Amino acid sequence: MYGEATKTAIGFFWKAGWAFVLGYFISSMIQAFVPKSRLTKYMGEPNIKSISLSTIFGSASSSCSFAALAAARALVLKGAHFITAVAFMFASTNLVIELGILIFIFLGWQFLAAEIVGGLVLITISSILMKIFYPEEWLKAARKKVEQDSIDENEDFDWKKRIKSKAGWRLVGKNFVSEWKMVWEEILIGFTIAGFVAVLVPKQVWSSIFLINLSDSLPSWLIALENALVGPLVAAMTFIGSMGNIPLATVLYSNGIFFTGIMAFIYSDLMVPPLVAVNVKYYGKKVALYIAGIMYISIIITALLLNMIFGVLDILPQSSKQIAELTQFKIDYTFWMNLLFIGIAGWLMNLNRKFHQHKKNDKEMNHDMNGNTTSIKRKIAYLFILILIGGLVSYIMT
């Protein structure tokens, strides 16, 4: 079972490898060629225009949960309203292209459609809730804390000149490698946990948590409500961010968990304890818990609305994904796409090397992305590498 769990975890990596490279390549180009400082001046008011711009900006940003929080903090520092900053956080972890590709591969088109529609609904609901329940004094103090703790960076450039320059493409390579440095632990931990959970955790456990075994005796609306309430709590216990929880959501799907619970689980990546702790560091304990509370309520409402809408349209997905089929190694489109994008990744890593060679001469390009993982997560990631190596040995021996 140890060997089989390891094979399943590595199978998840293999299935998603090319999608990660494609997604982060696009994200790196957007970060290099879109001047953010020109956008933030339109994000200072909690109106439809500012929230829409924040949503677009977020969907074109990094999918790393830690980077999303750091970028939102930078927006607040540059004058963005807190409501638009939260909209940005939701968009950057739910509406980015790399997440969409991953959801399509592992869960199917219905979940991709739900992720897009639900992401927009989630931003709308959270914005309305924040307008109604807006602790002005807390948020004023939080903004002052951000200003005291930060050094504002001026980021302005001519994107037309940059996109034609070698220095601009070297920056794309640098951003690509920076993205991976931020997310590799999260992805490694998330995919490994998903592989081991798929093999080692009995279906009865999930049936009990999400009330599947009571679906014949309880009304469907009550089960949907319980799933929406429990999904974020299960996500919080995984300690995994946006990209790492999709294979685990696939495990839930293969075990018959209902649509509402899976969507609530996927949307809850910003509520895991390490990310709440980051917000405590940025804004203080009161505001961090306030943001988490707004997110939790918004996620519950969104998951229930999606369940109702998809039910009316008769497009609720039925659990049919088999983990064994998803994680097979064979010569198919995944094999050829992985080969292609391994080459692209190598090219981008070479651009990163050239960026650092020219770093002293290209001071304009020398800006690092905010957001970092903790040393604890790094140690856990190394431990998981050892676990995977041991599992491979076990699989080969058996």
N, C-alpha and C positions, 0 to 999 in steps of 0.2 A: 504493500500500500504506500509505503514511503517512496519507492521508486516510481510508482504510477502517479502519485501526487506531483512529484518533480517533473515528470514528463508532461503532465497537464499544464503546469505553470509555464514551462518553456514553450509549450504549444501556443499558449496565449501570447507570449512574446513574439513568436514566429508569425502568427496570424496578423498581428498589429504593427509589425516592424516598419513596413513601407509607409503605412498611414502616418506614423509618427514623423518620419523624415519629411514627407510631403507637407504635413500640417505645419511643422516648425520652420520649414523652408519658406512657406508663404508668410507666416507670422514674422519671420526675421526680415523679409523684404519690406513688409508694412512698417515695422519698427524703424528700419533704416531710412525709408523714403517718405514717411508721413511726418511732417513737422507738428509735434504735439502742442507746442506753445501757442500756435495759432488757433487751436481748437478750444483751449481752456478758457479763453476770454468770453466764449459763448455759453459757458457752463455755470455761471454764477447765480442764476435764478432757478428756482424749482418749478419751471414751467414746461409745457409739452416740448417746446423746441430744444431746451437744454437737456431734458431727459432723453429725447430722441437722439440727440447728438452724442450723449454719453453712451447710449446703447450701441450706436454705430461704432464709436471709438472703441468700446469694450470688445465688441465682436471682432474687431480687427487687431486685437492685442494678444498678449500671451495667455495661454490657457493654464499656466502654472498658478496654483492658488496663492502661493506666497508672493509671486510677482504681481498678481492682481491686487492684493492688499497694499503692497508697496507703491504700485502705480496710483491707486486710489488716494493714498496719503499724499503723493506728489501733486495730484490734482487739487486736493484740498489746500495744499500749501500755495498753489498758484491761483487760488481764488474760487475754485469750484464749490458749489453748494454741497452739503452732506447728502442730500437726496440724490443729486446727480452722481455723487461718488459711489453710493450704494448701487445705483442703476448700472454704473460702470462695472462694479465687482460682479454682479449677477451676469452681465453680458459677457464678460471676459472669461467666465468659467462655465457658461452654458450655451453660448451662441458662437463659439469659435469653430473654425473649419475642421481642425484636427479632432476635436471632440465629436463633431458630427460624423466624420468618416468612421471613427471608431464605433460609434453607436450603430451606424448602418451595417458595419461588418458583423458585429456581435449580436445585435438585437433586432435589426430589420427596419424597414421604412416607416412602419407605424410609430416606433419609438423615436426615430429621427424627426418625423413630423411633430410628434408630441413635444420633443425637446425644443424645437424652434417656436412653436405656438405657445407652449408653456413658459418658455423663457421670457417672451414678450408679456404674457399675462402676469408672470411673477414680478417683473419690473414694474408693471402698472399697479399691481396690488400693493407692493412694498412702498411705492411712491405715495399712494393715497394714504396708507397707514401712517407713514412718517409725517405727512402734512397734518393729519388729524392729531397724532400724538407726537408733537415735536418739542422736546425738552430744550428750549432755547438756551438757557443758562449752562446746561451741561455741554452743549455743542459749542458754545462760545469758548468755554474753558478748554475744550478739546482742541479747537482751532489754535488757541493761544499756545497750547502744549506743542502742537505740531510745528508752529513757527519758532518756538524756542529751541526745539530739538533738531531743527533741520537747517540746511544751507540750500537756498534756492539755486537751481541750475538754469542757465539760459540756454534753451535749445531752439535755435532758429536757423534755417538754412534754405537754400534754393533747391528744391527736390529735383527739378529738371537737370540741374548741373550735377547733382550727386548721383542720379541714376545712370548718367553717362560716364561717370568716372570710375577708375579702378579702385580708388579709395572707398567709394560708396559700396562696391561689391565686396571689398574686403570687410567692410562693416557688416554686411549681410552674413558673411562667414563667421565673424566674431559673435554676432547676435545668436546665430544658430548654435554655436558651441556653448554660449552663456546660458541659453535656454536649457540645453541638456544637462549642464552642470547644476541647474536649479531643480530639475525634475527627475533625474535618474533614480534617486533614492526612493521617491514617491512611487514611481512606476515599478521599480523592482519590488518594493515591499507589497504594493497593491496586487500585482500580478502573481507574486508568489503565494500570498495569502489566498487569493482566489483559487489557485490550483490546488492547494492543500484543503481548502474548505470544500471544493467540489468533490474531492475523493473521500475525505475523512468525516465530514459532518453529515449525519443521516438526514434524510428528507423530513423525518418526523419532527426534528428540531425546528425547522423553518415552518412546518405546518402548525406547530404550537404557537410560535411567536406571532405569525400572521393570520391565525385562526382559520387556516384552510380546512382543517379537520372538522370545523363547525359550520361550514358553508351551507350544509343542508338544514341546520336547525336555527341559524341566526339570519335576520334580514340582510340583504346584500348591502344596503346603505350603512348599516352598523359596522360590517366588516370593512367596507371602504374607508370609513372614518377611522377605525382602529389602525388600518394599514397606513393611512396618512399621518397618524400620530406617532406610530412606531418606527416608520421608515427613517426619519431623521435621527432617531435615537440609535438605531442599528448602525447608521452611517457614522455617527459620532464615535461609536465604540471601535470602529475600524482604524481611526486615526489617519485615514487616507484621503487625499485631495481629489480633484476633478478627474484627471486622466486615469488614476489608479483604481477608481471604484467601478469602472465600466465592466471589466471582467467579472467582478464580484456581483454586479447587478445581473450579469448573464447567468451566473450560478443560481441566483434567486429565481430568475425567469425559468431556468430549466427544472427547478424544483416546484414549479407551479404557483409561485407567488403572484398575487394579483397585480394588475396594471397600476393601480393607485399606489401600492406600497413600493413598487420599483421606481416610479417617477419621483416619489417623495424621497427615496433613498438617493437617487442620482442628483437631485437638486440640492442636497444637504452638504455638499463638499466644503462650503465655507463655514460650516458650523462645527467642524471637528475641533477638539480641544487645542491642538497646537496653533490653529489659525485664530481662535478666540484669544489665545494668549498673546499673539502678535498684535491684535487690535488693542488689547489692554496696554501693551507697551506703547503703541502709537497714540491712543486717545484717552487712556485711563479706564478703570474698571467699569464705571457706570455706563459710559458710552459703548464700550465693547459688549456688555451684556444687553444693552438696549438694541444695538444692531443685531445681535444674535436672536433676540426675542422677536424683532420685526421679521427677520428672515424665517424663523420657525413658523410663525402664524401665516406668513405669505405662502410658504411651501405647502402647508396643510390645505389652505384654500385653493391654491393652484392645482394640486393633485386631485382634489375632489371635483373641481370644475372640468379638468381634462377628462376624468373618468365619465362624467355626465355627457360632455360634448361628443367624445368618441363613441360612447354607448348609443347616443341618439343617431349618430352617423353610421352605426353598425361597423365600425372599424377597430373595435377593441382587439388587440393582439391576443391570440391564444397561445399558451405556453407549448412550444414545440422544439425549441433549441436543444440539441443534444451536445453536451460538452465534448464527448468523445469525437464527434464529427468535426467540431470546430477546431480541435487541437491536433488533428492528424497532420503528419508530415508526408507530403506527396508532391509530385511535379504538376502543379496547377498554376493558376494566375498568381497566387500568393508567392510561389517560388520565383517566377520571373519578375514580378514587381519588387520583391526584396532584392534581387540581384541588381536591378536598375537603380534602386534608391540607395543601395550600399555605395554604388559609384558616385551618386550625387552627394551623399554624405561625405565621401572621401574628398571630393572637390571643395565642398564647403569647409571642411577641416583644413585644407590647404590654404584657402582664403583667410581663415582665422590665423594660421601661422604667418602669412604675409602681413596681416593687419598688425600683429605684434612686432614684426620686424620694422614696420614703418611708424610705429606708435609715437616715437619721439618727434617725428616730422609732421604727423597729422594730428595736431593737438585738438583740432575741431572735432575730430571723430572720436576722441578719447572720452567716452562716457559709458559708465557701466550701468547695467540694469540693476535696479534695487531688488531686494528680496534674497534671502538666503535661508537655507535649511539649518537646523540645529545640529550640533555635534552629536547629540543623542541619536537623531535620525540617521546620521552617517554611520554610527556604530551598529545600529540595527540593520542597516543595509549590508554592511560587511558580514554580519552574522548570517543574514539570509543568503548571501553568496556561498558561504561555507555550507549552509543547509542544502542548497541546490547542488553543490559539488558532491556532497555525501549522497544525495538522492540519485544523482546520475550513476554513481558507483553501484548503488543498490539496484538500480534498474538494469544495468548491464549484467550484474552478477546473477540476477533472477531471470 
